[in-house]
Amino acid sequence: MRPVRLPLATALLLGLLAVPAAAQRPTTLVVAGVADARSGAPLAGAELVLPDLRRIVTTNWMGEARLDGVPRGQHRMRVRKLGYAPSDVTLQIEGDSTGPVFFLEPMVATLDTVRAMGRRPEPPLPRGAPPEFGSRRAMGIGRFLTESDLDRDQDREFLSVIQGRVPGMRRQVRPDGSVYLAVMRSSCGSASRPTPRLGAQRRGDPGASGGASMQSSCMNDLGCPIRVLLDDLDMTEDVDLVRTWDLAAIEFYSAASTPAQYRDTRAGCGVLLLWSKR
């Protein structure tokens, strides 16, 4: 059999296709520093979060954190530490190594609200929460928590705190080990779930089988997953990256009471809105 000779252009194309995907997308070692903005002292124990890569690292005693294998390009990075205002920036990662330094401002202690006799004042808007938080809270259609409500739990794990503050909410673990939040006392999409008709128990009656099958598919041991947003960034699959001490306010809505801008197919079991301190 005579050997087959491929044109040079075809051979080069096949060679490029054989290159692993990782080799086509170079990565970078990111060595970031975190320091006190007033004293310049390094901050140990600060957390650096890359939401799009689902990665989190903590600074060492020198205020340094290393993230290897970061794909080059733009990445959002959030730096936070208890007692300091967080830093949230978008970085352009290039070169063989990158060394950004973040200077965090200490949080200023706030005084209690002054109480006066007369007309009841509107509760102050939590720092970091959008103006809509106040109007939604005034309507009373959801469950609301502010920084003062979370103060005594700021050192506790967020998933444990939210379970105790929102009835029916539970931390769940999928077979692959990923963590999510679910509500356990209502079915998926309860706002649109069909209801079986009274007395519809005969075989072949859609009122007897359709509603029951949907309920059983939603209400199972894994609960009904809710959507989680942190500053409008989807954290549904990364809820274990949330820290209680980093939050200024929390809103929770069932499927039926979810605000219009958050009402979509992903909010069939409810929405948890988290607002970080600014």
Long-range contacts (C-beta under 8 A, 24 or more apart in sequence): 25-71, 25-72, 26-71, 26-72, 27-68, 27-69, 27-70, 27-71, 27-72, 28-70, 28-71, 28-72, 28-93, 28-94, 28-95, 28-96, 28-97, 28-98, 29-66, 29-67, 29-68, 29-69, 29-70, 29-96, 29-97, 29-98, 30-66, 30-67, 30-68, 30-70, 30-93, 30-97, 30-98, 30-99, 30-100, 31-64, 31-65, 31-66, 31-97, 31-98, 31-99, 32-59, 32-64, 32-65, 32-66, 32-67, 32-77, 32-79, 32-98, 32-99, 32-100, 32-101, 32-102, 33-59, 33-62, 33-63, 33-64, 33-65, 33-99, 33-100, 33-101, 33-102, 34-59, 34-63, 34-64, 34-65, 34-79, 34-81, 34-101, 34-102, 34-103, 34-104, 35-63, 35-101, 35-102, 35-103, 35-104, 36-84, 36-103, 36-104, 36-106, 37-103, 37-104, 37-105, 37-106, 38-105, 38-106, 40-103, 43-81, 43-84, 43-104, 45-81, 46-79, 46-80, 46-81, 46-84, 46-102, 46-104, 47-79, 47-80, 47-81, 47-243, 48-77, 48-78, 48-79, 49-77, 49-78, 49-79, 49-80, 49-241, 50-75, 50-76, 50-77, 51-76, 51-78, 51-233, 51-235, 51-238, 51-241, 52-76, 54-237, 54-238, 54-241, 56-241, 70-98, 76-233, 79-104, 80-243, 80-246, 80-276, 82-154, 82-155, 82-245, 83-107, 85-277, 85-278, 86-246, 86-276, 86-277, 86-278, 88-231, 88-276, 107-277, 126-248, 126-249, 126-275, 127-248, 127-277, 127-278, 128-231, 128-248, 128-249, 128-275, 128-276, 128-277, 128-278, 129-248, 129-249, 129-275, 130-275, 132-259, 133-249, 133-251, 133-275, 136-251, 136-259, 137-251, 141-253, 141-257, 142-251, 142-252, 142-253, 142-254, 142-257, 143-250, 143-251, 143-252, 143-253, 144-249, 144-250, 144-251, 145-249, 145-250, 146-248, 146-249, 146-250, 147-247, 147-248, 147-249, 147-277, 150-244, 150-245, 150-247, 150-250, 153-244, 154-244, 154-245, 155-244, 155-245, 156-244, 157-244, 158-239, 158-242, 158-243, 158-244, 158-247, 159-239, 159-240, 159-242, 161-244, 162-250, 162-272, 165-250, 166-252, 166-272, 169-226, 169-252, 170-223, 172-222, 172-223, 172-225, 174-222, 178-237, 179-239, 179-240, 180-225, 180-236, 180-237, 180-239, 181-225, 181-226, 181-228, 181-239, 181-272, 182-222, 182-223, 182-224, 182-225, 182-226, 182-269, 183-223, 183-224, 183-226, 183-254, 183-269, 183-270, 184-223, 184-224, 186-224, 186-254, 186-255, 186-269, 187-214, 187-215, 187-218, 187-219, 187-224, 188-217, 188-218, 188-219, 188-224, 188-225, 188-268, 188-269, 189-218, 189-255, 189-268, 189-269, 190-254, 190-255, 190-256, 190-269, 191-254, 191-255, 191-256, 191-268, 192-268, 193-218, 218-269, 224-268, 224-269, 224-270, 225-269, 226-267, 226-269, 226-270, 226-271, 226-272, 227-262, 227-266, 227-267, 227-269, 227-270, 227-271, 227-272, 228-271, 228-272, 228-274, 229-262, 229-271, 229-272, 229-273, 229-274, 230-274, 230-275, 230-276, 231-274, 231-275, 231-276, 235-274, 236-266, 242-274, 246-276, 246-277, 247-274, 247-275, 247-276, 247-277, 248-275, 248-276, 248-277, 248-278, 249-274, 249-275, 250-274, 250-275, 251-275
